[in-house]
Amino acid sequence: MKKSLFVAAIAAISLVACKKGETTSTEASKDSVAAVSDSATTAIDSTADAAKDSINTTTEIAKDSVKAEGKVAKEEIKAEEKKEEAKK
């Protein structure tokens, strides 16, 4: 993802730099670079947010799984205790 954003930034800079006309100015180049930089930052931020959400979801699922396994284990222990009491 980072490589493709970098390539897009280089391509945008190259297009702006290669434009040789009367209207070419450094302000236009700066604006183009700023726009590419802003879009790259936005893409990185959204990727980070998605990764964070995925990690949080996985953590919640793992917590729920551990809780469920704990409940099952408690029930099994109670069942074994009842069997032992019945034997006495």
Secondary structure, DSSP 8 states (H G I E B T S, - for coil): -HHHHHHHHHHHHHHHHH--STT--HHHHHHHHHHHHHHHHHHHHHHHHHHHHHHHHHHHHHHHHHHHHHHHHHHHHHHHHHHHHHH-
